[in-house]
Amino acid sequence: MELLRAQAIPIKSADDLDSLVRSAKDRSLVLLGEASHGTSEFYTWRAALSRRLIEESGFRFIAVEGDWASIYKLNQYVRGRTAEGESARCIMESFNRWPTWMWANRETAELIEWLRAYNAERPTKEQVGFYGIDVYGPESSMGKVLELMKDALPALADEARAAYACLGPFGEDFSHYARSVARGGRSCEVEARHVLGMIRAARGNLVDEDRDAYFNLKQNALVVKNAERHYRAMPAQGPASWNHRVDHFYFTVERLLAHYGAGARGIVWAHNTHIGDARATAMAQQGQRNIGQIARQRLGAEQVLAVGFGTHRGSVMAGLSWGAEPQVMAVPPAREGSFEDLLHRTEKSRLLLLFSDPQDFTALLEPLGHRAIGVVYDPRRERIANYVPTLVPLRYDAFIYLEETRALQPLQ
């Protein structure tokens, strides 16, 4: 414990993260995690660190664990491409897919307004983007593909509409599609791939006219294609559905890096479960991979900085079941013997750990329970259901610990 206490860097604000910013400045990707999807401080600290990376090191985009079509509205807003008088709050109020609080909250609204002000002083080619990387929201992406093709590819719009008619009956909830295919119903894989193929075949003319518009059109079609695959695999036993989703996460980020050009660098916001290398957790035994693992394998570990976040106690916004009304729930003190419990015992309320050499952290080089809270949470089962066995210094490059945290603030 004394060794861990000595290695912990006390922090009060983002001004105390100089060592982390120096480690991050030349990486292609900085992955910023969270131990829950409903904790205010995880959002505000990630925002403060992201602002420093953008201002001081020229990072070009933030990609978040959210729906492409919905979050793209915020991207257009931060780049000054929406109607005059519109606001981040107004756009967020249009989000209607559960869990709405993940991106319709005050903390995110403040960051979006900052990004808009930052971009307003810069030419288009230097502006910072804000994007969603999730496979969810395919019904919105189908509608957007058809809307955009009507203008950009009118000769192919009817063909695309006919192909998407296969998925039409499940447009409001693709879990029904998963159950239908599992019962022997028709697969729409060919149709979803066909629309994407049409768009890719027309790339030349579309890119010449509007490179961003083509990217948006293609990405919406990729959401539909990859959502079809993700949901179709859902009823089967094994890791396939999970891996299809995280592959979409990562390759969306890789496409963004390519879209922004040589030397571009990006920031990813996602749950610790996604950004910390899966090979250092029990996930690997289940055949699951994640963004952190794939990024290190494809870009090289020296090009990726994965920063985990955690807390000892407080409150969180979550639902008791999928689709349930969100509520503020108590987060009990961390389980005895867990990673968070060890950090609590350092008696430092806020700290940063840098894992430049994992061998410096021998106390953490054995599996420790590491808290993970999702959008569904039941504090009564927390001690048995919310801890992932983890080799912490191998999972992350750095970790930010906040002793006591509070729930996200709703827009109202």
Summary of the structure (lengths in Angstrom):
residues: 412
radius of gyration: 21.2
end to end distance: 43.0
largest distance: 69.6
contacts: 1399
relative contact order: 0.18
helix: 53%
strand: 17%
